[in-house]
Amino acid sequence: MKSNITKNFTSSTLKVIAWNCNMAFRKKAARILEHVPDILIVPECEHPEKLLLKEFTVMPSDYFWFGNNQHKGLGVFAFSGYRLKLHDNHQPEFKIILPITVSGGKTDFNLLAVWANNPADPKYQYIGQVWKALHHYTDLLKEEKVILAGDFNSNTFWDKPKRKWNHTDVVALLNMRNIHSTYHRFFNRNQGRERHPTHFLYRHKDKPYHLDYCFASAHFANRLLNVTVGSHHKWKKYSDHTPLISTFSI
């Protein structure tokens, strides 16, 4: 099994980090910023007005937030000179999946930042939100440089027979677009056979799940340098999730 130790990379890399902070991000930002992200996707993040950005150890070059209330939404933070712009065809109905144009840094690309959680749509509450979004943002998925990352709240473990928006169906739909999971590519694992959990129910080590993902189009997947997943021991005091870090050469 490959090492989970984060490596040092040159400035010609793109590091994308997805981490569900389990709320109160202002108290935890310094810990994740130690990993020097270029793009940071933070589900369960409070509104930036509550974050006191001046207290960040590294100031973002841009940020975007979307949510139902100021205490709990999806935050996307850009560093290294990157800028973020919400696509004009954003559909707020798909909570909370944000189509964002990333530009101004070392490379331009399209990002779908994901926190799949919509209690108001119980039939499609989790992976169903992603399924709907993928069909709405089909033009975006055709672009050469595409990354999807965040908390999908899903795994093949929960696939239900005959349901057309299972986790497996979403993965297959992305694979048809030549968009693949960085974790499964790097560790050569099948979906549902992950060795590194990203979520521990109630923060209990004996209740592990892999729910967080980064999917990348061939342009990035073929340039994948490293994937790391935080350990339960190091991150349990901060969240019931651990960060998923994908690094690409650019």
C-alpha positions as CSV (number, residue, x, y, z in Angstrom):
1,M,0.0,0.0,0.0
2,K,1.3,3.4,-0.9
3,S,2.4,5.9,1.8
4,N,-0.1,8.4,3.1
5,I,2.6,10.9,3.8
6,T,2.1,14.3,2.1
7,K,5.0,15.1,-0.3
8,N,6.6,18.4,-1.2
9,F,5.8,19.6,-4.7
10,T,7.0,22.4,-6.9
11,S,5.0,25.4,-7.9
12,S,4.0,23.6,-11.1
13,T,1.4,21.6,-9.2
14,L,-2.3,21.9,-8.4
15,K,-3.4,20.7,-4.9
16,V,-7.1,20.1,-4.4
17,I,-8.3,19.4,-0.8
18,A,-11.8,18.3,0.1
19,W,-12.6,18.3,3.8
20,N,-15.9,18.3,5.6
21,C,-15.0,20.4,8.7
22,N,-18.1,19.4,10.7
23,M,-18.9,23.1,11.3
24,A,-16.9,25.8,13.2
25,F,-14.3,26.0,10.4
26,R,-12.9,29.2,11.9
27,K,-11.5,27.1,14.8
28,K,-9.9,24.6,12.4
29,A,-8.7,26.5,9.4
30,A,-5.1,26.7,10.5
31,R,-4.9,22.9,10.7
32,I,-6.0,22.3,7.1
33,L,-4.0,25.2,5.7
34,E,-0.8,23.5,6.9
35,H,-1.3,21.3,3.8
36,V,-1.0,24.4,1.5
37,P,-4.0,23.9,-0.8
38,D,-4.5,25.6,-4.1
39,I,-8.2,24.9,-4.0
40,L,-10.0,23.9,-0.7
41,I,-13.6,22.6,-0.7
42,V,-15.2,22.8,2.8
43,P,-18.7,21.3,3.4
44,E,-20.4,22.3,6.6
45,C,-18.6,25.6,6.5
46,E,-20.0,28.8,8.1
47,H,-20.4,32.0,6.1
48,P,-17.0,33.7,5.5
49,E,-18.3,36.8,7.4
50,K,-18.1,34.5,10.5
51,L,-14.7,33.1,9.6
52,L,-12.6,36.2,10.4
53,L,-10.4,35.6,7.4
54,K,-7.8,37.9,8.8
55,E,-6.9,35.1,11.2
56,F,-6.1,32.6,8.4
57,T,-2.5,31.6,8.4
58,V,-2.6,32.0,4.6
59,M,-5.0,34.4,3.1
60,P,-7.1,33.1,0.2
61,S,-6.9,34.9,-3.1
62,D,-10.7,34.3,-3.5
63,Y,-13.5,32.4,-1.9
64,F,-17.2,31.6,-2.5
65,W,-19.9,30.3,-0.2
66,F,-23.4,29.0,-0.6
67,G,-25.8,27.8,2.0
68,N,-29.2,28.0,3.6
69,N,-28.0,29.8,6.7
70,Q,-24.8,31.4,7.8
71,H,-23.8,28.6,10.1
72,K,-23.6,25.7,7.6
73,G,-23.0,25.8,3.9
74,L,-20.3,24.9,1.3
75,G,-17.2,27.0,1.3
76,V,-14.7,27.0,-1.6
77,F,-11.4,28.8,-1.0
78,A,-8.8,29.6,-3.6
79,F,-5.1,30.3,-3.1
80,S,-2.0,30.8,-5.3
81,G,-3.7,33.6,-7.2
82,Y,-6.7,31.5,-8.3
83,R,-10.1,33.3,-8.8
84,L,-13.5,31.7,-8.5
85,K,-16.7,32.5,-10.5
86,L,-20.0,30.8,-10.2
87,H,-21.3,29.5,-13.5
88,D,-24.3,31.4,-14.9
89,N,-26.2,28.1,-15.3
90,H,-25.9,27.3,-11.5
91,Q,-29.1,25.5,-10.4
92,P,-29.6,26.2,-6.7
93,E,-32.1,23.3,-6.6
94,F,-29.2,20.9,-6.4
95,K,-28.0,21.4,-2.9
96,I,-25.3,21.9,-2.5
97,I,-23.3,21.4,-5.7
98,L,-21.6,24.5,-7.1
99,P,-20.3,24.8,-10.7
100,I,-17.3,27.2,-10.5
101,T,-14.9,28.5,-13.1
102,V,-11.4,28.5,-11.6
103,S,-9.0,30.9,-13.3
104,G,-6.1,33.3,-12.8
105,G,-3.7,30.8,-11.3
106,K,-1.4,28.2,-12.7
107,T,-4.1,26.6,-14.8
108,D,-7.8,27.3,-15.6
109,F,-10.4,24.6,-15.1
110,N,-14.1,23.9,-14.2
111,L,-14.9,22.8,-10.7
112,L,-18.0,21.1,-9.3
113,A,-17.7,21.6,-5.5
114,V,-19.9,19.0,-3.8
115,W,-21.7,18.7,-0.5
116,A,-24.5,16.2,-1.4
117,N,-27.1,16.8,1.3
118,N,-30.6,17.9,0.7
119,P,-33.2,16.8,3.3
120,A,-35.9,18.7,1.3
121,D,-35.5,16.2,-1.5
122,P,-35.6,12.9,0.5
123,K,-35.8,10.6,-2.6
124,Y,-32.6,12.1,-4.0
125,Q,-31.2,13.4,-0.7
126,Y,-27.5,12.4,-1.1
127,I,-26.0,10.8,-4.2
128,G,-29.2,11.6,-6.0
129,Q,-28.3,15.3,-5.8
130,V,-25.1,14.5,-7.7
131,W,-27.0,12.4,-10.2
132,K,-29.3,15.4,-11.0
133,A,-26.4,17.8,-11.2
134,L,-24.4,15.7,-13.6
135,H,-27.4,15.7,-16.0
136,H,-27.9,19.4,-15.6
137,Y,-24.2,20.3,-16.1
138,T,-23.5,18.1,-19.1
139,D,-21.8,20.8,-21.1
140,L,-19.4,21.5,-18.2
141,L,-18.5,17.9,-18.1
142,K,-17.5,17.9,-21.7
143,E,-14.7,20.4,-21.0
144,E,-11.1,19.2,-21.1
145,K,-10.2,20.3,-17.6
146,V,-12.8,19.3,-15.0
147,I,-12.6,18.4,-11.3
148,L,-15.4,17.3,-9.0
149,A,-14.6,17.2,-5.3
150,G,-16.2,17.2,-1.9
151,D,-18.5,15.2,0.4
152,F,-20.7,12.9,-1.8
153,N,-22.2,11.2,1.3
154,S,-22.2,8.0,-0.7
155,N,-20.5,4.7,-1.4
156,T,-21.3,1.6,-3.4
157,F,-22.0,0.0,0.0
158,W,-25.4,1.7,0.0
159,D,-26.4,0.9,-3.6
160,K,-30.1,-0.1,-3.9
161,P,-31.2,-2.6,-6.6
162,K,-33.0,-1.0,-9.6
163,R,-32.4,2.6,-8.4
164,K,-31.0,4.6,-11.3
165,W,-29.0,7.1,-9.2
166,N,-26.9,4.7,-7.1
167,H,-23.3,5.6,-6.3
168,T,-22.2,3.0,-8.9
169,D,-24.4,4.7,-11.5
170,V,-22.9,8.1,-10.8
171,V,-19.3,6.7,-11.1
172,A,-20.2,5.0,-14.3
173,L,-21.7,8.2,-15.7
174,L,-18.5,10.0,-14.9
175,N,-16.3,7.3,-16.3
176,M,-18.2,7.6,-19.6
177,R,-17.0,11.1,-19.7
178,N,-13.4,9.9,-18.9
179,I,-13.6,11.4,-15.4
180,H,-12.2,9.2,-12.7
181,S,-11.8,9.1,-9.0
182,T,-8.2,10.1,-8.0
183,Y,-8.2,7.9,-4.9
184,H,-9.2,4.8,-6.8
185,R,-6.8,5.5,-9.6
186,F,-3.8,6.2,-7.3
187,F,-4.3,3.3,-5.0
188,N,-5.6,1.0,-7.7
189,R,-8.8,0.2,-5.8
190,N,-12.3,-0.6,-6.9
191,Q,-15.2,1.4,-5.6
192,G,-16.4,0.1,-2.3
193,R,-13.0,-1.5,-1.6
194,E,-11.3,1.6,-0.2
195,R,-8.5,1.1,2.4
196,H,-8.6,4.7,3.7
197,P,-11.9,5.9,5.3
198,T,-12.7,9.6,5.0
199,H,-15.6,9.5,7.6
200,F,-15.9,8.0,11.0
201,L,-19.5,7.9,12.3
202,Y,-19.7,9.8,15.6
203,R,-15.9,10.0,15.3
204,H,-15.7,6.3,16.3
205,K,-12.7,4.5,14.7
206,D,-14.7,1.3,14.4
207,K,-17.4,3.0,12.2
208,P,-15.4,3.9,9.1
209,Y,-16.7,4.9,5.7
210,H,-15.3,6.4,2.5
211,L,-17.7,9.2,1.5
212,D,-15.4,12.0,0.1
213,Y,-14.1,12.0,-3.4
214,C,-12.2,13.9,-6.0
215,F,-13.0,13.0,-9.6
216,A,-10.8,14.4,-12.4
217,S,-11.0,14.5,-16.2
218,A,-8.3,12.8,-18.2
219,H,-6.2,16.0,-18.5
220,F,-5.7,16.0,-14.7
221,A,-6.0,12.2,-14.0
222,N,-3.1,11.6,-16.3
223,R,-1.1,14.1,-14.3
224,L,-1.9,12.7,-10.9
225,L,1.1,12.8,-8.6
226,N,-0.3,11.9,-5.2
227,V,-3.4,11.2,-3.1
228,T,-3.4,11.3,0.7
229,V,-6.2,10.7,3.2
230,G,-5.9,12.0,6.7
231,S,-5.9,9.5,9.6
232,H,-8.5,9.1,12.2
233,H,-5.9,9.7,14.9
234,K,-4.8,13.1,13.6
235,W,-8.2,14.5,12.6
236,K,-10.8,13.1,15.1
237,K,-10.5,16.2,17.3
238,Y,-11.5,18.4,14.4
239,S,-14.1,16.5,12.5
240,D,-15.8,13.2,11.8
241,H,-14.3,13.5,8.3
242,T,-10.6,13.4,7.3
243,P,-9.3,15.4,4.3
244,L,-8.8,13.9,0.9
245,I,-5.8,15.6,-0.9
246,S,-5.2,15.2,-4.6
247,T,-2.1,16.7,-6.2
248,F,-1.6,17.1,-9.9
249,S,1.3,18.3,-12.1
250,I,0.4,21.1,-14.4
